[in-house]
Amino acid sequence: MKFIARLLCAAVVFFGVQSVARAQFGPPEPQGSGPKLDPPTVFPAPGTFPTTESITLMNADPQATIHYTLDGSAPTSKSPVYDPQQVLFIGGIYEGEKGLKAGYTLRAMAIREGRTNSDIADFLYVVDRRDRNSYVSEEILPGVRMVRDSDNDKMFLVKGSKKFALIDCGLGRGELKAYLSQYTGGLPIEPIFTHNHFDHIGQADQFIRDSRELIGEADRPGAERVLKGAGIPDDVVAKNLISAHDGDRVDLGDRSLVIYSAPGHTPGSLVVFDEQTGNLFTGDSFGSNSPTIPDALWLQWTQTPLDIYLATVKDTRVNFRGKVKALMTGHNDHPLLGEKYLDNLQNALQSLMDKGDAVLVPSYRPTGLLQVTVGDRIHDPDWVAINTNKEHYLPAPIEQIAGLTRIAVEGAKIEPTFTPTVKEYTVVAPPKATSVAILAEPTSTRSSALNINGETVKPGAEHQVRLSGASSPVKIRVTSPDGSHTDEYLLTVTRK
């Protein structure tokens, strides 16, 4: 493997995970008398990567300790010990705007008392940074081009017969609009931003003079600051930066994209669904699950309990449940196929409401946080991790949770949009309806009782409620697992 002259043999970049000490040299490493340990294995496999990468060391013997070096020397019992709760990060190198190629040699050995030390395993990695102003892209699905900037942030150019949609615009420093023009055949580009974090709107200033840009209403102020900071005049921002709302459509000619609100990662986060193809673009709204960084849904900043976000996920999924064929996040290298990822996301949130701290484990990134996971990141392509705010993620102690995360009325829409903290709603039923079917899902699957107008009902099952007069009140009462707390919701059903 040929490296450029700037190959950094011993200079390893770490991001607050573990410090690296040069291996200690001295007498030969003592060997045990028992069976010989297998050498350590690694994930991902050695190779070349475009940006910062993480490395996980493993051994067939769970009681073995793995010692490693990253300076080319042979590991010994005095070398750093690998912490299986963390990962090792290797980073890319820049010289100004130019990306460099850096090589790293990871050497590891397994040790356990009463066993013979393993052979030393060598793993070679290269981080080949692209220039900061460069882009690469590929058509990953018919009519969908995934574009990557130098930090490997993902953007998606969606083809239509009249115009293209650009979902997110990354963090790069190049001429993104000019780069994309080679694929658009002169058709206009309309950006849609899944949220206002800079790695998703960093190049918004290149498009807004010639096109409107859509972003969730609650995230608009952040995007406005970015655009004005880039020198875009106030009147251009006021005219072309448009607040997107639940159910808005973007007409591309031969297809339309539907926008759905999905607040959580940010207050204005949204997702974009192509009904014609089943493609769902989610940015960071439903998280990313790259197994090597490793990635997660970042909810550690939110001060609101995650029953609110669980209700959002349930409500949003009603619009496309069973229809999603490919899901594209802001940081995955490949589309996620089918709906298993979304099922795992919902199940992870539900496990927090049901089991609380018992399902929390240390986060790989950032360190020092706690997260809930579903699936094995090394073997399951649909695994999910959610970083939590330890102090705020629960609405109450798990035995005292007594709320709902979903109310639905067959053939009718409740107003306002359901959220667990709002207790009163209105429903308009068809004028000749004599009854409505109501479904309620408690926040905790361990709730001790669920009643609708005094009748005990099964959680998540439709319950018929007879209507009388022009307005019929429907009371839903849910009781916590330990029976100590109750919540009540009121639906006022009218027929018009």
VENGI-V658950 format. One record per residue. N is the residue number from 1. RES is the residue in one small letter. NEAR is the number of other C-alpha atoms within 10 Angstrom. Layout:
n=N res=RES near=NEAR
n=N res=RES near=NEAR
//
This chain:
n=1 res=m near=5
n=2 res=k near=6
n=3 res=f near=12
n=4 res=i near=10
n=5 res=a near=9
n=6 res=r near=11
n=7 res=l near=16
n=8 res=l near=18
n=9 res=c near=13
n=10 res=a near=15
n=11 res=a near=13
n=12 res=v near=18
n=13 res=v near=17
n=14 res=f near=15
n=15 res=f near=14
n=16 res=g near=11
n=17 res=v near=16
n=18 res=q near=15
n=19 res=s near=11
n=20 res=v near=16
n=21 res=a near=13
n=22 res=r near=17
n=23 res=a near=20
n=24 res=q near=14
n=25 res=f near=13
n=26 res=g near=7
n=27 res=p near=6
n=28 res=p near=7
n=29 res=e near=12
n=30 res=p near=10
n=31 res=q near=15
n=32 res=g near=14
n=33 res=s near=11
n=34 res=g near=12
n=35 res=p near=11
n=36 res=k near=17
n=37 res=l near=19
n=38 res=d near=19
n=39 res=p near=20
n=40 res=p near=25
n=41 res=t near=18
n=42 res=v near=16
n=43 res=f near=14
n=44 res=p near=16
n=45 res=a near=12
n=46 res=p near=16
n=47 res=g near=11
n=48 res=t near=16
n=49 res=f near=15
n=50 res=p near=17
n=51 res=t near=20
n=52 res=t near=20
n=53 res=e near=20
n=54 res=s near=19
n=55 res=i near=20
n=56 res=t near=20
n=57 res=l near=20
n=58 res=m near=19
n=59 res=n near=18
n=60 res=a near=12
n=61 res=d near=14
n=62 res=p near=9
n=63 res=q near=11
n=64 res=a near=20
n=65 res=t near=20
n=66 res=i near=25
n=67 res=h near=24
n=68 res=y near=31
n=69 res=t near=24
n=70 res=l near=23
n=71 res=d near=20
n=72 res=g near=16
n=73 res=s near=17
n=74 res=a near=21
n=75 res=p near=27
n=76 res=t near=25
n=77 res=s near=19
n=78 res=k near=14
n=79 res=s near=21
n=80 res=p near=21
n=81 res=v near=19
n=82 res=y near=19
n=83 res=d near=15
n=84 res=p near=13
n=85 res=q near=11
n=86 res=q near=18
n=87 res=v near=22
n=88 res=l near=21
n=89 res=f near=19
n=90 res=i near=23
n=91 res=g near=22
n=92 res=g near=22
n=93 res=i near=21
n=94 res=y near=16
n=95 res=e near=8
n=96 res=g near=9
n=97 res=e near=12
n=98 res=k near=13
n=99 res=g near=21
n=100 res=l near=19
n=101 res=k near=21
n=102 res=a near=25
n=103 res=g near=26
n=104 res=y near=23
n=105 res=t near=20
n=106 res=l near=22
n=107 res=r near=20
n=108 res=a near=30
n=109 res=m near=28
n=110 res=a near=31
n=111 res=i near=26
n=112 res=r near=20
n=113 res=e near=13
n=114 res=g near=12
n=115 res=r near=16
n=116 res=t near=18
n=117 res=n near=25
n=118 res=s near=21
n=119 res=d near=15
n=120 res=i near=18
n=121 res=a near=18
n=122 res=d near=19
n=123 res=f near=16
n=124 res=l near=14
n=125 res=y near=19
n=126 res=v near=24
n=127 res=v near=22
n=128 res=d near=21
n=129 res=r near=23
n=130 res=r near=23
n=131 res=d near=20
n=132 res=r near=18
n=133 res=n near=16
n=134 res=s near=19
n=135 res=y near=20
n=136 res=v near=12
n=137 res=s near=16
n=138 res=e near=11
n=139 res=e near=13
n=140 res=i near=13
n=141 res=l near=13
n=142 res=p near=9
n=143 res=g near=13
n=144 res=v near=18
n=145 res=r near=19
n=146 res=m near=22
n=147 res=v near=24
n=148 res=r near=23
n=149 res=d near=24
n=150 res=s near=21
n=151 res=d near=21
n=152 res=n near=23
n=153 res=d near=22
n=154 res=k near=24
n=155 res=m near=26
n=156 res=f near=29
n=157 res=l near=24
n=158 res=v near=23
n=159 res=k near=22
n=160 res=g near=20
n=161 res=s near=11
n=162 res=k near=13
n=163 res=k near=20
n=164 res=f near=25
n=165 res=a near=22
n=166 res=l near=22
n=167 res=i near=26
n=168 res=d near=32
n=169 res=c near=30
n=170 res=g near=27
n=171 res=l near=25
n=172 res=g near=23
n=173 res=r near=16
n=174 res=g near=16
n=175 res=e near=13
n=176 res=l near=21
n=177 res=k near=15
n=178 res=a near=10
n=179 res=y near=15
n=180 res=l near=17
n=181 res=s near=13
n=182 res=q near=9
n=183 res=y near=13
n=184 res=t near=16
n=185 res=g near=9
n=186 res=g near=10
n=187 res=l near=14
n=188 res=p near=17
n=189 res=i near=25
n=190 res=e near=21
n=191 res=p near=24
n=192 res=i near=27
n=193 res=f near=30
n=194 res=t near=32
n=195 res=h near=32
n=196 res=n near=25
n=197 res=h near=20
n=198 res=f near=16
n=199 res=d near=19
n=200 res=h near=25
n=201 res=i near=25
n=202 res=g near=20
n=203 res=q near=23
n=204 res=a near=27
n=205 res=d near=20
n=206 res=q near=17
n=207 res=f near=18
n=208 res=i near=19
n=209 res=r near=16
n=210 res=d near=12
n=211 res=s near=16
n=212 res=r near=17
n=213 res=e near=25
n=214 res=l near=24
n=215 res=i near=27
n=216 res=g near=29
n=217 res=e near=17
n=218 res=a near=17
n=219 res=d near=22
n=220 res=r near=20
n=221 res=p near=15
n=222 res=g near=15
n=223 res=a near=26
n=224 res=e near=18
n=225 res=r near=13
n=226 res=v near=20
n=227 res=l near=23
n=228 res=k near=14
n=229 res=g near=11
n=230 res=a near=14
n=231 res=g near=9
n=232 res=i near=18
n=233 res=p near=12
n=234 res=d near=11
n=235 res=d near=9
n=236 res=v near=16
n=237 res=v near=20
n=238 res=a near=10
n=239 res=k near=13
n=240 res=n near=16
n=241 res=l near=23
n=242 res=i near=16
n=243 res=s near=16
n=244 res=a near=23
n=245 res=h near=18
n=246 res=d near=14
n=247 res=g near=13
n=248 res=d near=15
n=249 res=r near=17
n=250 res=v near=19
n=251 res=d near=16
n=252 res=l near=19
n=253 res=g near=12
n=254 res=d near=11
n=255 res=r near=17
n=256 res=s near=17
n=257 res=l near=21
n=258 res=v near=19
n=259 res=i near=24
n=260 res=y near=24
n=261 res=s near=24
n=262 res=a near=28
n=263 res=p near=21
n=264 res=g near=24
n=265 res=h near=22
n=266 res=t near=21
n=267 res=p near=17
n=268 res=g near=23
n=269 res=s near=26
n=270 res=l near=31
n=271 res=v near=26
n=272 res=v near=25
n=273 res=f near=22
n=274 res=d near=20
n=275 res=e near=16
n=276 res=q near=11
n=277 res=t near=15
n=278 res=g near=16
n=279 res=n near=22
n=280 res=l near=23
n=281 res=f near=26
n=282 res=t near=25
n=283 res=g near=29
n=284 res=d near=24
n=285 res=s near=26
n=286 res=f near=28
n=287 res=g near=24
n=288 res=s near=27
n=289 res=n near=25
n=290 res=s near=20
n=291 res=p near=21
n=292 res=t near=17
n=293 res=i near=19
n=294 res=p near=20
n=295 res=d near=22
n=296 res=a near=26
n=297 res=l near=21
n=298 res=w near=23
n=299 res=l near=21
n=300 res=q near=19
n=301 res=w near=13
n=302 res=t near=16
n=303 res=q near=13
n=304 res=t near=16
n=305 res=p near=17
n=306 res=l near=22
n=307 res=d near=25
n=308 res=i near=21
n=309 res=y near=22
n=310 res=l near=24
n=311 res=a near=23
n=312 res=t near=21
n=313 res=v near=23
n=314 res=k near=17
n=315 res=d near=20
n=316 res=t near=17
n=317 res=r near=18
n=318 res=v near=10
n=319 res=n near=14
n=320 res=f near=14
n=321 res=r near=12
n=322 res=g near=11
n=323 res=k near=18
n=324 res=v near=21
n=325 res=k near=14
n=326 res=a near=18
n=327 res=l near=22
n=328 res=m near=23
n=329 res=t near=27
n=330 res=g near=26
n=331 res=h near=21
n=332 res=n near=19
n=333 res=d near=16
n=334 res=h near=13
n=335 res=p near=17
n=336 res=l near=21
n=337 res=l near=15
n=338 res=g near=17
n=339 res=e near=18
n=340 res=k near=15
n=341 res=y near=22
n=342 res=l near=22
n=343 res=d near=15
n=344 res=n near=18
n=345 res=l near=24
n=346 res=q near=20
n=347 res=n near=16
n=348 res=a near=23
n=349 res=l near=23
n=350 res=q near=19
n=351 res=s near=19
n=352 res=l near=22
n=353 res=m near=27
n=354 res=d near=22
n=355 res=k near=15
n=356 res=g near=19
n=357 res=d near=18
n=358 res=a near=10
n=359 res=v near=15
n=360 res=l near=19
n=361 res=v near=15
n=362 res=p near=16
n=363 res=s near=22
n=364 res=y near=22
n=365 res=r near=20
n=366 res=p near=17
n=367 res=t near=14
n=368 res=g near=9
n=369 res=l near=16
n=370 res=l near=22
n=371 res=q near=26
n=372 res=v near=24
n=373 res=t near=24
n=374 res=v near=21
n=375 res=g near=15
n=376 res=d near=13
n=377 res=r near=18
n=378 res=i near=14
n=379 res=h near=9
n=380 res=d near=12
n=381 res=p near=16
n=382 res=d near=23
n=383 res=w near=23
n=384 res=v near=31
n=385 res=a near=28
n=386 res=i near=25
n=387 res=n near=26
n=388 res=t near=25
n=389 res=n near=20
n=390 res=k near=15
n=391 res=e near=10
n=392 res=h near=15
n=393 res=y near=24
n=394 res=l near=21
n=395 res=p near=19
n=396 res=a near=15
n=397 res=p near=13
n=398 res=i near=21
n=399 res=e near=20
n=400 res=q near=18
n=401 res=i near=29
n=402 res=a near=29
n=403 res=g near=27
n=404 res=l near=29
n=405 res=t near=23
n=406 res=r near=20
n=407 res=i near=24
n=408 res=a near=19
n=409 res=v near=20
n=410 res=e near=13
n=411 res=g near=11
n=412 res=a near=15
n=413 res=k near=16
n=414 res=i near=18
n=415 res=e near=13
n=416 res=p near=11
n=417 res=t near=11
n=418 res=f near=21
n=419 res=t near=19
n=420 res=p near=22
n=421 res=t near=14
n=422 res=v near=11
n=423 res=k near=15
n=424 res=e near=15
n=425 res=y near=19
n=426 res=t near=17
n=427 res=v near=20
n=428 res=v near=17
n=429 res=a near=22
n=430 res=p near=13
n=431 res=p near=10
n=432 res=k near=8
n=433 res=a near=13
n=434 res=t near=14
n=435 res=s near=16
n=436 res=v near=20
n=437 res=a near=15
n=438 res=i near=21
n=439 res=l near=20
n=440 res=a near=24
n=441 res=e near=20
n=442 res=p near=26
n=443 res=t near=25
n=444 res=s near=26
n=445 res=t near=16
n=446 res=r near=18
n=447 res=s near=25
n=448 res=s near=17
n=449 res=a near=18
n=450 res=l near=23
n=451 res=n near=17
n=452 res=i near=22
n=453 res=n near=13
n=454 res=g near=11
n=455 res=e near=12
n=456 res=t near=14
n=457 res=v near=17
n=458 res=k near=15
n=459 res=p near=18
n=460 res=g near=15
n=461 res=a near=12
n=462 res=e near=16
n=463 res=h near=20
n=464 res=q near=15
n=465 res=v near=16
n=466 res=r near=12
n=467 res=l near=18
n=468 res=s near=14
n=469 res=g near=9
n=470 res=a near=10
n=471 res=s near=16
n=472 res=s near=17
n=473 res=p near=17
n=474 res=v near=20
n=475 res=k near=16
n=476 res=i near=24
n=477 res=r near=23
n=478 res=v near=28
n=479 res=t near=24
n=480 res=s near=26
n=481 res=p near=20
n=482 res=d near=14
n=483 res=g near=15
n=484 res=s near=12
n=485 res=h near=14
n=486 res=t near=18
n=487 res=d near=18
n=488 res=e near=16
n=489 res=y near=19
n=490 res=l near=17
n=491 res=l near=20
n=492 res=t near=16
n=493 res=v near=24
n=494 res=t near=19
n=495 res=r near=17
n=496 res=k near=11
//
